[in-house]
Amino acid sequence: MSAPRTPFSSVDRPQQWLALALGNSRCLWGQFLGLSLQQWQWCALDEFPSWATANTELWLAVVGQSDRLQNRQRCQVHHLTLAEVPLAGTYETLGLDRALALVGAARRVGWPVLAVDGGTALTISAADAAGRFAGGAIWPGLSLQGRSLHQATAALPLVTFEHSQLPLPERWATSTGDAICSGILYSAIAAVRDYCLDWRLRYPNSPIAFLGGDGQLLQQALALGNSYCDPTLVLQGIAACRELNRTERGGFEPPNGLTR
């Protein structure tokens, strides 16, 4: 009788590989050893982190801009598609990043799960107890709202947001810049809270995952129980897709029972 197969045999040892989510305003890179994320980094579009070595397997998720990545010949690129994401009930134009964030969160906490992404766009995405996409919502992100007001008016200043920092600004602001910050932040917090509470009417105490540049700020401001912030959820979703792909080719077991 042959010996039981270990998760990684002496022949199929964990490989080092790269994951990249190419977004609207920047790139999120991750370096993995098998399923274990070793390091990650935000970069400007078209940039490589110093540890992105040549001739490495790269799983690429284009979630924003068209693929403008330079020097792609440095890596062996696999272009990830929505059809490869183990999430049921998706529609053709669903953002790949939204689907990957849900899968990445489910890999950590299981289904059901709600993902709030505070990026260029502020999105809420939900998956039910069966691992099926259950809908969501999209708004302009905090910084995008600020830029829109500045660009579409003659006198309103451009405001910036200190990511992941509390306390929040005064609600009843006494200057124009502070009034813009107040309006954008408190309306976003109220909207996200309303969606989260409505979701928990269906799934009480369902985990809520926050990600994106403003994810920590929103998570701290809302202070909802059983919530956490993890900016690497899209990378974790890419890792789950890669592992499922290897399973279907006779490789390893998919993480946390994720199936297509």
Buried (B, 14 or more C-beta within 10 A) or exposed (E): EEEEEEEBEEEBEEEEBBBBBBBBBBBBBBBBEBBEBEEBBBBEBEBBBEEBEEEBBBBBBBBBBEEEBEEEEBBEBBEBEBEBBBBEEBEEEBBBBBBBBBBBBBBBBBBBBBBBBBBBBBBBBBBBEEBBBBEBBEBBBBBBBBBEBBEEEEEBEEBEBEBBEEEBBEEEBEEEBBBBBBBBBBEBBEBBBEBBEEBBEEBEEBBBBBBBBBBBBBBBBBEBEEBBBBBBBBBBBBBBBBBBBBBEEEBBEBBEEBEB
